[in-house]
Amino acid sequence: MEHARQFHDKYYGVVDRSLSSIPAAQTFQDKTGVPKVYGAAGIAGIGLVLVFFNIGASLLVNLTGFGYAAYASMNAIETPGKEDDAQWLTYWVVFGLFNVAEYFTGFLLYWFPFYYMLKLGFLVWLMAPATRGAERLYATGIKPVMAQVKAAQRSAPASTSSSAKAAESKSE
C-alpha cells in the first residue's frame, strides 16, 4: 500500500500541473468538485477498458494517436523554440509510415490478440516526451533507409545518362 501512496504522490502533482493548462479540465473540477487528475484518470481508464475489450478500439486508438499529437503540434508551432517542432514533425513522419504499413498489413494484424492495446502503447511511446520514441525510431530505422534511397537517387541520373549516351553512340 505504501508503494501505491508513493506512486500517487509522485505523479499527482505532475499530472495536475499538466492538466492546469487545459481549461476544460479546470471547468470539470470547478463544476463537479472532483480533482481534475481523478477525472482524467477515469476517462483514461474507461478508454483503456474499451480498447481492451475491442469496443471502438480502432477509433479510440487512432483518435489518441492523432488527437493528442495534433494538439501538441499546434502548441509547438506557437512556441519560439524549434526543438518541440522537430519532435512533432518526426512523430508525424513515423505515424504516417506506420499507418501506411498498417493499411497494407491490417488484415493480418487484426488477428493478433490485443493488437489495439499494443498499438496504443506504441503510439504513446512515440509521443511521450520522456521516451522520444518517434525520434529514436526515425534515427535508427527511417533515416538510414532514407540515406540509402537518397544515395541511389543521386547515382541514378549519372548512370542513366551514361547508359543513354552509350545507347546513342551505338545507334549512330
C-alpha positions as MATLAB code, in Angstrom:
seq = 'MEHARQFHDKYYGVVDRSLSSIPAAQTFQDKTGVPKVYGAAGIAGIGLVLVFFNIGASLLVNLTGFGYAAYASMNAIETPGKEDDAQWLTYWVVFGLFNVAEYFTGFLLYWFPFYYMLKLGFLVWLMAPATRGAERLYATGIKPVMAQVKAAQRSAPASTSSSAKAAESKSE';
ca = [
       0.000    0.000    0.000;
       2.887    2.307    0.774;
       4.235    1.822   -2.759;
       0.875    2.908   -4.218;
       0.875    6.013   -1.998;
       4.399    6.940   -3.157;
       3.364    6.466   -6.796;
       0.291    8.655   -6.244;
       2.273   11.379   -4.504;
       4.983   11.356   -7.149;
       2.731   11.697  -10.198;
      -0.346   13.525   -8.870;
       1.395   16.915   -8.915;
       2.911   16.333  -12.351;
      -0.430   15.416  -13.904;
      -2.218   18.210  -12.036;
       0.205   20.803  -13.423;
      -0.185   19.382  -16.931;
      -3.971   19.475  -16.714;
      -3.919   23.049  -15.396;
      -3.167   24.262  -18.920;
      -6.396   22.688  -20.205;
      -9.409   24.920  -19.487;
     -11.910   22.042  -19.798;
     -10.132   20.127  -17.023;
     -10.335   23.125  -14.680;
     -14.015   23.629  -15.552;
     -14.664   19.937  -14.803;
     -13.018   20.314  -11.386;
     -14.892   23.516  -10.571;
     -18.308   22.146  -11.528;
     -18.022   18.651  -10.043;
     -15.675   19.147   -7.121;
     -13.716   16.100   -8.304;
      -9.993   16.750   -8.772;
      -9.155   17.048  -12.453;
      -6.471   14.363  -12.067;
      -9.098   11.837  -10.990;
     -11.403   12.872  -13.828;
      -8.609   12.388  -16.367;
      -7.682    9.040  -14.795;
     -11.328    7.940  -15.003;
     -11.615    8.897  -18.663;
      -8.309    7.176  -19.433;
      -9.445    4.085  -17.510;
     -12.733    3.882  -19.397;
     -10.859    4.314  -22.670;
      -8.425    1.534  -21.794;
     -11.265   -0.830  -20.870;
     -12.996   -0.090  -24.181;
      -9.762   -0.685  -26.115;
      -9.032   -3.843  -24.122;
     -12.428   -5.307  -24.991;
     -12.145   -4.025  -28.568;
     -15.186   -1.766  -28.317;
     -14.484    1.077  -30.712;
     -10.784    0.330  -30.287;
      -9.744    1.426  -33.765;
     -11.422    4.798  -33.371;
     -10.142    5.404  -29.828;
      -6.556    4.434  -30.613;
      -6.462    6.483  -33.810;
      -8.024    9.474  -32.030;
      -5.349    9.194  -29.367;
      -2.597    8.925  -31.966;
      -3.980   11.805  -33.994;
      -5.807   13.999  -31.488;
      -3.168   14.500  -28.842;
      -0.401   14.783  -31.431;
      -2.353   17.427  -33.349;
      -2.947   19.380  -30.135;
       0.734   19.155  -29.144;
       1.825   20.090  -32.672;
      -0.321   23.221  -32.642;
       1.171   24.190  -29.282;
       4.673   23.514  -30.621;
       4.069   25.826  -33.578;
       3.270   28.655  -31.154;
       6.449   28.243  -29.091;
       9.563   30.182  -30.124;
      11.939   27.165  -29.909;
      12.397   24.652  -32.684;
      13.140   21.530  -30.623;
       9.489   20.676  -29.993;
       8.700   21.406  -33.657;
      11.283   18.801  -34.691;
       9.868   16.308  -32.183;
       6.338   16.566  -33.561;
       7.392   16.695  -37.199;
       9.341   13.492  -36.608;
       6.281   11.983  -34.904;
       4.118   12.737  -37.939;
       6.639   11.100  -40.290;
       6.726    7.931  -38.177;
       2.951    7.980  -37.615;
       2.316    8.329  -41.351;
       4.659    5.477  -42.253;
       3.104    3.324  -39.543;
      -0.395    3.987  -40.893;
       0.659    3.155  -44.459;
       2.238   -0.099  -43.257;
      -0.854   -0.865  -41.181;
      -3.107   -0.283  -44.177;
      -1.337   -2.970  -46.182;
      -0.919   -5.432  -43.299;
      -4.137   -4.720  -41.427;
      -5.858   -7.912  -42.480;
      -3.092   -9.843  -40.682;
      -2.596   -7.544  -37.700;
      -6.220   -7.604  -36.616;
      -5.935  -11.324  -35.902;
      -3.377  -10.684  -33.163;
      -4.923  -10.605  -29.700;
      -4.668   -7.215  -28.029;
      -3.433   -5.589  -31.229;
      -5.059   -2.275  -30.351;
      -3.570   -2.320  -26.848;
      -0.137   -2.857  -28.394;
      -0.772   -0.135  -30.966;
      -1.889    2.278  -28.238;
       1.248    1.524  -26.238;
       3.382    2.035  -29.335;
       1.755    5.387  -30.141;
       2.113    6.595  -26.561;
       5.786    5.541  -26.665;
       6.206    7.512  -29.905;
       4.582   10.626  -28.419;
       5.919   10.660  -24.872;
       8.479   13.401  -24.257;
      10.237   11.144  -21.743;
      10.895    8.399  -24.307;
      11.077   10.434  -27.522;
      10.210    7.197  -29.296;
       9.492    8.794  -32.666;
      12.910   10.426  -32.748;
      14.596    7.158  -31.735;
      12.753    5.156  -34.382;
      13.482    7.790  -37.005;
      17.198    7.934  -36.155;
      17.699    4.173  -36.029;
      15.346    2.970  -38.752;
      13.934    5.549  -41.119;
      16.898    7.916  -41.503;
      19.390    5.199  -42.592;
      16.936    3.853  -45.169;
      16.245    7.345  -46.484;
      20.009    7.975  -46.742;
      20.317    4.881  -48.933;
      17.392    5.999  -51.088;
      18.899    9.487  -51.489;
      22.268    7.987  -52.427;
      20.586    5.778  -55.013;
      18.752    8.800  -56.415;
      21.949   10.805  -56.692;
      23.755    7.998  -58.520;
      20.774    7.100  -60.737;
      20.892   10.156  -63.033;
      24.606    9.698  -63.677;
      24.252    6.029  -64.567;
      21.090    6.697  -66.552;
      22.689    9.458  -68.613;
      25.827    7.381  -69.282;
      23.639    4.462  -70.384;
      21.674    6.771  -72.646;
      24.862    8.195  -74.159;
      26.226    4.686  -74.757;
      22.998    3.622  -76.439;
      23.015    6.807  -78.558;
      26.563    6.227  -79.741;
      25.756    2.601  -80.663;
      22.786    3.704  -82.752;
      24.895    6.116  -84.793;
];
